[in-house]
Amino acid sequence: MLRFSLRRQISNSNGIYRRNIHSGLEDAGPMASKLKSRSVVRFSGPDTVKFLQGLLTNDVRRFGESAGEKSSTVPTPNMPSVSTPPMYAALLTPQGRFLYDFFLYSPTRPDEKLDRTGSGPGSDPGRDGSVELFADVDVSVLDELLETLKKYRLRSKVDIENVAEEFSCWQRYGRNLSGSSSVGWGGGVDRAGESTASGNKYGWQWYEDPRLDCLGYRSIFPSDATPPLVEADKETDESNYLLWRLEHGVAEGSSEIPKGEAIPLEYNFVGLNAISFDKGCYVGQELIARTHHRGVIRKRLVPLRFIDSNGKEVNQKIASGAEVVESGSGKKVGTVSTALGSRGMGVMRVEEAFRASGELSVSSGSEEVKVEAIRPTWWPAEWFQQNQSGVASA
């Protein structure tokens, strides 16, 4: 297992101090993790798009259209010329609270790749208008999620299957991911890459993470095959992917985004491209639309760093659920939602979290641990009040 240290740089720009705090993952180069925390569900049938469109926060209609010129494909042998990028979305309660998140993938359509011989165009996609989509979902709530979806299905012509045994979820992240062409497969030809363009059932490929560029690449692959571009010495434990997300302030799954409680806008779902404000109605839309158009989100999920009074990282002393307070007044600023080592993230009141004169802390038994709130560089400028000083930046 690779071990990573923390490094810290402090720079001064226009009188505002920004702390750039990163783990050694920044220097580790490309890595890949098999995501055992995720599972795969397949949707198929002529009403697939219509069914999901009425449930999820994002606009699923693009999966029912032919792929355009845009593609998020990582170049590998024999790739199709076009492909539909994946989508991040969520299913909410009728009150607009988070339930489950989905990464939706569309297999390459038969008419967008070669036939089984590889010598001619693929077959017609089908007379019944069927669409097949795959969803990467949280494994800890899989049974509950399937039951919920089937309750909503009613008379819709859509089949919902658990295909966790057939497929696995993977993430590629780290530095130098754009240099994919330099990662070889020796003298062999990658099966997953080749079959994406020819007419067999194993057509899968890497895609840019639909949330943020800094998160790397994501996809699902057959469980009996190693994905392309994954070198043996670069496959690493999923906890490193969690650390990568903690540094960027991105939660994932119902274990990190409290089911039935979390407000998606506070977990930055707009910035993660998970919500469409142009589509029609979906479950929980009213609260999302009202909150968004009001224009002010006072609490947001923020990356956190835990240190002692000397500025040294404090490892494994803070657990999720711990309250973050202003050291002087004891006023609650937020709650730690996830923690690993000296890093974490929590939903915080943005004004208090980044106040220049304030100092944050969290109790760990009889010990008080200091907390640094870090502003992710991917945050849109309008999320943050520009007149504040002492900003921390990840």
Salt bridges, closest charged atoms under 4 A:
GLU26 OE2 - HIS22 ND1 3.61
ASP27 OD2 - ARG7 NE 3.55
ASP27 OD1 - ARG175 NH1 3.77
ASP59 OD2 - ARG61 NH2 2.68
ASP101 OD1 - ARG38 NH1 3.20
ASP111 OD1 - ARG109 NE 3.56
GLU112 OE2 - ARG109 NE 3.59
GLU132 OE2 - ARG42 NH1 3.86
ASP136 OD1 - ARG38 NE 2.61
ASP136 OD2 - ARG218 NE 2.75
GLU144 OE2 - LYS259 NZ 2.95
GLU147 OE2 - LYS151 NZ 3.75
GLU161 OE2 - ARG42 NE 3.36
GLU166 OE2 - ARG42 NH2 3.91
ASP209 OD2 - ARG211 NH2 2.73
ASP224 OD1 - ARG191 NH2 3.25
GLU247 OE2 - ARG343 NH1 3.95
GLU252 OE1 - ARG211 NH1 2.82
GLU252 OE2 - ARG218 NH2 3.20
GLU252 OE1 - ARG245 NE 3.84
GLU256 OE1 - ARG245 NH1 2.73
GLU286 OE2 - ARG290 NH1 3.55
GLU313 OE2 - ARG305 NH2 2.74
GLU323 OE2 - LYS332 NZ 3.72
GLU326 OE2 - ARG355 NH1 3.08
GLU352 OE2 - LYS331 NZ 3.25
GLU352 OE1 - ARG349 NE 3.54
GLU359 OE1 - LYS370 NZ 3.66
GLU367 OE1 - LYS317 NZ 2.90
GLU372 OE2 - ARG8 NH2 3.45
GLU372 OE2 - ARG19 NE 3.56
GLU372 OE1 - ARG305 NH1 3.04
